[in-house]
Amino acid sequence: MKKDIKLIAFDIDGTLINSKGEVLDETKALIKKLKEMGIKIILCTGRTFNGHWWIREGLDLMNDDDLSIVSTGAFIRQNSTGRALVNKSLAKDDVAFIFDQIDDPRLQMSIHTRDIIFINEDEPNEAFLKDKGLVRMPRLKYDSLDDIPDEIARVCLSASPEILKDFEDKHRADIEKRFKYMRNAPFISEILNPKAGKSEALRDLADISGIGLDNMMYFGDGLNDLKSVGLVGVGVAMGNGAEPTRKAADYVIGTNDEPSIADFIRKYLDINE
């Protein structure tokens, strides 16, 4: 039996955007139609808030009631102002603790805020530069943690997979006693407030919006989407997604390079255009 869908949340990388970093025209047209139908559209991403500004603007998700779940659920922010409705940030003492665990100079640590990525490296490594290029955010150095805004979304570690694995073997157990740790890509891991997470943010969103989880649809591809696709009324995994996420989903569709999102939603909601 089909669910009464009132809200649809989209992961961005590997889901809403294709391998060229673009939202397909079919998806743009479908989102416009969904808004006209009164269905709430939420972007749900690991990126910090201003790491996807051109995507939310391009989709016309800039009204006061348009929200984004960002920084893997550390924040829910109002798209029009950037104001945080939910804040599960890291404290500066947390960042200092993480820095003290780093015992390999080849492992670089970056601090992600709403608008800026801070990194004290004269030559940031390839993994950091690739991630920075995706999110189109500026980077700055800092003299001390006092120079960094209080709302720290996450700390990222960048290095080769081998160096990250060595770090995890030595320190992951201690870090996970205090934080949430996840490997987002072979070369990048992130450390979050232990109460952060996409599925946790969806629960917060249900309280804010008054829309029950059973009336939500979620599209995702990564391991950080796994709990979300299993939590909502209709969980949809991309065909290019991680195997555990595909197994947890109610539906598995085509890849992010195909108009599979638009095709699925039209069919599920019986939309004829």
The 8 nearest C-alpha neighbors of each residue, nearest first, counted from 0:
[[1, 2, 3, 267, 233, 232, 268, 4],
 [0, 2, 3, 267, 268, 4, 233, 232],
 [3, 1, 4, 214, 0, 232, 213, 233],
 [2, 4, 214, 5, 1, 213, 215, 232],
 [3, 5, 214, 215, 2, 6, 216, 7],
 [4, 6, 38, 214, 215, 39, 3, 7],
 [7, 5, 39, 215, 38, 4, 40, 216],
 [6, 8, 216, 40, 215, 217, 41, 39],
 [9, 7, 41, 217, 42, 40, 43, 216],
 [10, 8, 218, 42, 43, 217, 11, 15],
 [9, 11, 43, 219, 44, 14, 218, 42],
 [12, 10, 15, 14, 44, 16, 9, 13],
 [13, 11, 14, 16, 10, 15, 44, 17],
 [12, 14, 255, 220, 16, 11, 17, 15],
 [15, 13, 11, 255, 12, 16, 219, 10],
 [14, 16, 11, 22, 10, 9, 12, 13],
 [17, 15, 22, 21, 20, 14, 12, 11],
 [16, 18, 256, 255, 20, 19, 21, 22],
 [17, 19, 20, 256, 16, 13, 255, 21],
 [20, 18, 17, 21, 16, 256, 22, 23],
 [21, 19, 16, 17, 18, 22, 12, 133],
 [22, 20, 16, 17, 19, 23, 18, 15],
 [21, 23, 16, 15, 17, 24, 26, 27],
 [22, 24, 26, 25, 21, 27, 258, 16],
 [25, 23, 27, 26, 28, 22, 258, 29],
 [24, 26, 28, 23, 27, 29, 258, 261],
 [25, 27, 29, 23, 261, 24, 28, 30],
 [28, 26, 24, 30, 29, 25, 58, 31],
 [29, 27, 31, 25, 26, 30, 24, 32],
 [28, 30, 32, 26, 31, 27, 261, 25],
 [31, 29, 33, 27, 32, 28, 26, 34],
 [32, 30, 28, 34, 29, 33, 27, 35],
 [33, 31, 29, 35, 30, 34, 36, 28],
 [32, 34, 30, 36, 35, 38, 31, 29],
 [35, 33, 37, 31, 36, 38, 32, 30],
 [34, 36, 32, 33, 37, 31, 38, 30],
 [35, 37, 33, 34, 38, 32, 31, 39],
 [38, 36, 34, 35, 39, 33, 5, 32],
 [39, 37, 5, 34, 6, 33, 36, 40],
 [38, 40, 6, 5, 7, 37, 34, 41],
 [41, 39, 7, 6, 8, 38, 42, 34],
 [42, 40, 8, 67, 66, 7, 43, 9],
 [41, 43, 67, 9, 8, 68, 10, 44],
 [44, 42, 68, 10, 9, 67, 69, 8],
 [45, 43, 69, 10, 46, 11, 71, 68],
 [44, 46, 71, 70, 69, 47, 43, 72],
 [47, 45, 70, 44, 50, 69, 48, 51],
 [46, 48, 70, 50, 69, 113, 49, 45],
 [49, 47, 113, 50, 69, 51, 46, 114],
 [50, 48, 52, 51, 114, 47, 113, 136],
 [49, 51, 134, 47, 48, 46, 52, 136],
 [52, 50, 49, 54, 53, 134, 48, 55],
 [51, 53, 49, 54, 55, 50, 56, 48],
 [54, 52, 56, 51, 55, 57, 50, 58],
 [53, 55, 57, 51, 56, 52, 58, 22],
 [54, 56, 60, 58, 57, 52, 53, 59],
 [57, 55, 59, 53, 58, 54, 60, 52],
 [58, 56, 54, 55, 59, 53, 60, 27],
 [57, 59, 55, 56, 60, 54, 27, 30],
 [60, 58, 56, 57, 61, 55, 62, 31],
 [61, 59, 55, 58, 65, 56, 62, 78],
 [60, 62, 79, 78, 59, 65, 56, 63],
 [63, 61, 65, 64, 79, 60, 78, 59],
 [62, 64, 79, 65, 77, 61, 78, 80],
 [63, 65, 62, 66, 77, 78, 61, 79],
 [66, 64, 62, 63, 78, 60, 61, 77],
 [67, 65, 77, 78, 76, 41, 64, 75],
 [68, 66, 42, 76, 41, 75, 43, 69],
 [67, 69, 43, 75, 72, 74, 42, 44],
 [68, 70, 44, 47, 72, 71, 74, 45],
 [69, 71, 45, 47, 46, 73, 72, 152],
 [72, 70, 45, 196, 197, 69, 44, 73],
 [71, 73, 196, 197, 195, 200, 74, 70],
 [72, 74, 195, 87, 70, 71, 88, 86],
 [75, 73, 86, 85, 72, 69, 68, 76],
 [74, 76, 68, 85, 84, 67, 83, 69],
 [77, 75, 83, 82, 67, 81, 66, 84],
 [76, 78, 66, 81, 82, 79, 80, 65],
 [79, 77, 66, 61, 81, 65, 80, 76],
 [78, 80, 61, 63, 77, 62, 81, 65],
 [81, 79, 82, 78, 77, 63, 76, 61],
 [82, 80, 77, 76, 78, 79, 83, 48],
 [81, 83, 77, 80, 76, 84, 78, 79],
 [82, 84, 76, 85, 75, 86, 74, 81],
 [83, 85, 75, 76, 82, 86, 77, 74],
 [86, 84, 75, 74, 83, 87, 76, 73],
 [85, 87, 74, 88, 83, 73, 84, 75],
 [88, 86, 73, 195, 192, 74, 194, 85],
 [87, 89, 152, 151, 150, 86, 73, 192],
 [88, 90, 151, 192, 93, 152, 91, 153],
 [91, 89, 93, 92, 88, 94, 151, 149],
 [90, 92, 94, 93, 95, 89, 144, 149],
 [93, 91, 95, 90, 94, 96, 89, 97],
 [92, 94, 96, 90, 91, 95, 89, 97],
 [95, 93, 91, 97, 96, 92, 98, 90],
 [94, 96, 92, 98, 93, 97, 99, 91],
 [95, 97, 93, 99, 94, 98, 92, 100],
 [96, 98, 94, 100, 99, 95, 93, 101],
 [99, 97, 95, 100, 96, 101, 94, 108],
 [98, 100, 96, 97, 101, 95, 102, 94],
 [101, 99, 97, 98, 102, 96, 170, 174],
 [102, 100, 98, 99, 103, 97, 106, 166],
 [101, 103, 100, 104, 99, 106, 166, 98],
 [102, 104, 105, 106, 101, 166, 162, 107],
 [105, 103, 106, 102, 107, 101, 158, 108],
 [106, 104, 103, 107, 158, 162, 124, 159],
 [107, 105, 158, 104, 103, 157, 156, 108],
 [106, 108, 157, 156, 105, 158, 109, 104],
 [109, 107, 156, 155, 157, 118, 106, 110],
 [108, 110, 118, 155, 117, 154, 111, 156],
 [111, 109, 154, 117, 116, 153, 118, 155],
 [112, 110, 116, 153, 152, 154, 151, 115],
 [111, 113, 151, 152, 115, 114, 116, 150],
 [112, 114, 48, 47, 49, 115, 111, 152],
 [113, 115, 49, 112, 136, 48, 116, 47],
 [116, 114, 112, 137, 138, 136, 113, 117],
 [115, 117, 111, 138, 110, 112, 137, 139],
 [118, 116, 139, 110, 138, 140, 109, 115],
 [119, 117, 109, 140, 120, 139, 110, 116],
 [120, 118, 140, 141, 121, 117, 109, 139],
 [119, 121, 122, 123, 118, 140, 107, 124],
 [120, 122, 123, 119, 118, 140, 124, 139],
 [121, 123, 120, 124, 119, 125, 128, 118],
 [124, 122, 120, 127, 121, 128, 125, 107],
 [123, 125, 127, 126, 122, 128, 158, 157],
 [124, 126, 128, 127, 129, 123, 158, 157],
 [127, 125, 129, 128, 124, 186, 157, 158],
 [128, 126, 130, 129, 125, 124, 157, 131],
 [129, 127, 131, 125, 130, 126, 132, 124],
 [128, 130, 132, 126, 127, 131, 125, 133],
 [129, 131, 127, 133, 132, 128, 126, 134],
 [132, 130, 128, 134, 133, 129, 135, 127],
 [131, 133, 129, 135, 130, 134, 128, 136],
 [134, 132, 130, 131, 135, 129, 50, 20],
 [133, 135, 50, 131, 136, 132, 51, 130],
 [136, 134, 132, 133, 131, 50, 137, 51],
 [135, 137, 134, 50, 115, 131, 138, 116],
 [138, 136, 115, 116, 139, 135, 114, 131],
 [137, 139, 116, 117, 115, 136, 118, 140],
 [138, 140, 117, 118, 116, 141, 137, 115],
 [141, 139, 119, 118, 117, 142, 138, 120],
 [142, 140, 143, 146, 119, 139, 117, 144],
 [143, 141, 146, 140, 144, 145, 119, 147],
 [144, 142, 145, 141, 146, 147, 140, 119],
 [143, 145, 146, 147, 91, 142, 141, 95],
 [144, 146, 143, 147, 148, 142, 91, 141],
 [147, 145, 144, 143, 141, 148, 142, 140],
 [146, 148, 144, 145, 149, 141, 143, 117],
 [149, 147, 150, 146, 151, 112, 145, 144],
 [148, 150, 151, 147, 90, 91, 89, 88],
 [151, 149, 148, 88, 152, 112, 89, 113],
 [152, 150, 112, 89, 88, 153, 149, 111],
 [153, 151, 88, 112, 111, 70, 150, 73],
 [154, 152, 191, 111, 190, 151, 110, 155],
 [153, 155, 110, 190, 189, 109, 111, 156],
 [156, 154, 189, 109, 188, 108, 190, 153],
 [157, 155, 108, 188, 107, 187, 189, 109],
 [156, 158, 187, 107, 186, 126, 127, 106],
 [159, 157, 106, 186, 162, 163, 126, 160],
 [158, 160, 162, 186, 161, 163, 157, 185],
 [161, 159, 163, 185, 186, 162, 164, 158],
 [160, 162, 164, 159, 163, 165, 158, 166],
 [163, 161, 165, 159, 164, 160, 158, 166],
 [164, 162, 166, 160, 165, 161, 158, 167],
 [165, 163, 167, 161, 166, 162, 160, 168],
 [164, 166, 162, 168, 163, 167, 161, 169],
 [167, 165, 163, 169, 164, 168, 170, 162],
 [168, 166, 171, 164, 170, 169, 165, 163],
 [167, 169, 165, 166, 170, 164, 171, 172],
 [170, 168, 166, 167, 171, 165, 172, 173],
 [169, 171, 167, 173, 172, 166, 168, 174],
 [170, 172, 167, 174, 173, 175, 168, 169],
 [171, 173, 175, 174, 170, 176, 169, 167],
 [174, 172, 176, 175, 171, 170, 177, 169],
 [173, 175, 171, 176, 172, 177, 178, 170],
 [176, 174, 178, 177, 172, 173, 179, 171],
 [175, 177, 173, 174, 178, 172, 179, 171],
 [176, 178, 175, 174, 193, 179, 173, 192],
 [179, 177, 193, 175, 192, 191, 174, 176],
 [178, 180, 193, 191, 190, 175, 192, 181],
 [181, 179, 190, 189, 178, 175, 191, 182],
 [182, 180, 189, 188, 183, 190, 179, 223],
 [181, 183, 188, 184, 187, 189, 185, 180],
 [184, 182, 188, 187, 181, 189, 185, 223],
 [183, 185, 187, 186, 182, 188, 160, 181],
 [184, 186, 160, 187, 182, 183, 159, 188],
 [185, 187, 159, 160, 158, 184, 157, 126],
 [188, 186, 157, 184, 156, 183, 185, 182],
 [187, 189, 182, 156, 183, 155, 181, 157],
 [190, 188, 155, 181, 154, 180, 156, 182],
 [189, 191, 180, 154, 179, 153, 155, 178],
 [192, 190, 179, 153, 178, 193, 195, 180],
 [191, 193, 195, 178, 194, 89, 88, 179],
 [194, 192, 178, 179, 195, 191, 177, 196],
 [195, 193, 192, 87, 196, 199, 179, 73],
 [196, 194, 73, 72, 192, 193, 87, 191],
 [197, 195, 72, 199, 71, 198, 200, 73],
 [196, 198, 72, 200, 71, 199, 201, 227],
 [197, 199, 227, 201, 200, 196, 226, 202],
 [198, 200, 196, 202, 197, 201, 195, 203],
 [201, 199, 203, 197, 72, 202, 198, 204],
 [200, 202, 204, 198, 203, 199, 205, 197],
 [201, 203, 205, 199, 200, 204, 198, 206],
 [204, 202, 200, 206, 201, 205, 207, 199],
 [205, 203, 201, 207, 206, 202, 208, 200],
 [204, 206, 210, 202, 208, 203, 209, 211],
 [205, 207, 203, 204, 209, 208, 202, 210],
 [208, 206, 204, 205, 209, 203, 210, 84],
 [209, 207, 210, 205, 206, 204, 211, 203],
 [208, 210, 206, 205, 207, 211, 204, 212],
 [211, 209, 205, 208, 214, 212, 5, 206],
 [210, 212, 213, 214, 205, 209, 215, 206],
 [211, 213, 231, 215, 214, 232, 205, 210],
 [212, 214, 232, 211, 231, 215, 2, 233],
 [213, 215, 4, 212, 211, 3, 5, 232],
 [216, 214, 6, 212, 232, 231, 213, 4],
 [217, 215, 233, 7, 234, 232, 231, 8],
 [216, 218, 8, 234, 7, 228, 235, 9],
 [219, 217, 235, 9, 236, 10, 8, 234],
 [220, 218, 10, 236, 224, 14, 221, 237],
 [219, 221, 240, 237, 236, 241, 13, 14],
 [222, 220, 224, 223, 241, 240, 219, 244],
 [221, 223, 225, 224, 244, 241, 220, 243],
 [222, 224, 221, 225, 197, 226, 71, 183],
 [225, 223, 227, 222, 221, 219, 226, 228],
 [224, 226, 244, 222, 227, 223, 228, 247],
 [227, 225, 229, 228, 224, 198, 230, 223],
 [226, 228, 198, 230, 224, 229, 225, 231],
 [229, 227, 234, 248, 230, 225, 226, 217],
 [230, 228, 226, 227, 247, 234, 248, 231],
 [229, 231, 227, 228, 226, 232, 198, 212],
 [232, 230, 212, 213, 215, 233, 229, 234],
 [231, 233, 213, 215, 214, 216, 212, 234],
 [234, 232, 216, 231, 249, 217, 235, 215],
 [233, 235, 228, 248, 217, 249, 216, 229],
 [236, 234, 218, 250, 248, 251, 217, 249],
 [237, 235, 251, 219, 245, 220, 248, 218],
 [236, 238, 240, 220, 239, 252, 254, 251],
 [237, 239, 253, 254, 252, 240, 251, 236],
 [238, 240, 254, 237, 220, 241, 255, 253],
 [241, 239, 220, 237, 238, 221, 242, 236],
 [240, 242, 244, 221, 243, 220, 245, 222],
 [241, 243, 245, 244, 246, 240, 222, 247],
 [244, 242, 246, 245, 241, 247, 225, 222],
 [245, 243, 225, 247, 246, 241, 242, 222],
 [244, 246, 242, 236, 248, 243, 247, 251],
 [245, 247, 243, 244, 248, 242, 249, 251],
 [246, 248, 244, 245, 229, 243, 225, 228],
 [249, 247, 234, 228, 245, 250, 235, 246],
 [248, 250, 234, 235, 233, 247, 251, 228],
 [251, 249, 235, 248, 236, 252, 234, 245],
 [252, 250, 236, 235, 237, 238, 245, 248],
 [251, 253, 237, 238, 259, 250, 236, 254],
 [254, 252, 238, 259, 237, 257, 255, 251],
 [255, 253, 238, 239, 256, 237, 257, 259],
 [254, 256, 17, 14, 257, 13, 16, 15],
 [257, 255, 17, 254, 18, 258, 16, 23],
 [256, 258, 259, 255, 254, 253, 260, 17],
 [259, 257, 261, 260, 262, 25, 26, 256],
 [258, 260, 262, 253, 257, 261, 263, 252],
 [261, 259, 263, 262, 258, 264, 26, 252],
 [260, 262, 264, 26, 263, 259, 258, 29],
 [263, 261, 259, 265, 260, 264, 258, 266],
 [264, 262, 266, 260, 261, 265, 259, 267],
 [263, 265, 267, 261, 266, 262, 268, 260],
 [266, 264, 270, 262, 268, 269, 263, 267],
 [265, 267, 269, 263, 264, 268, 262, 270],
 [268, 266, 264, 269, 265, 263, 1, 270],
 [267, 269, 265, 270, 266, 264, 4, 263],
 [270, 268, 266, 265, 267, 271, 264, 263],
 [269, 271, 265, 268, 272, 266, 264, 267],
 [272, 270, 269, 265, 266, 268, 32, 29],
 [271, 270, 265, 32, 29, 269, 28, 266]]
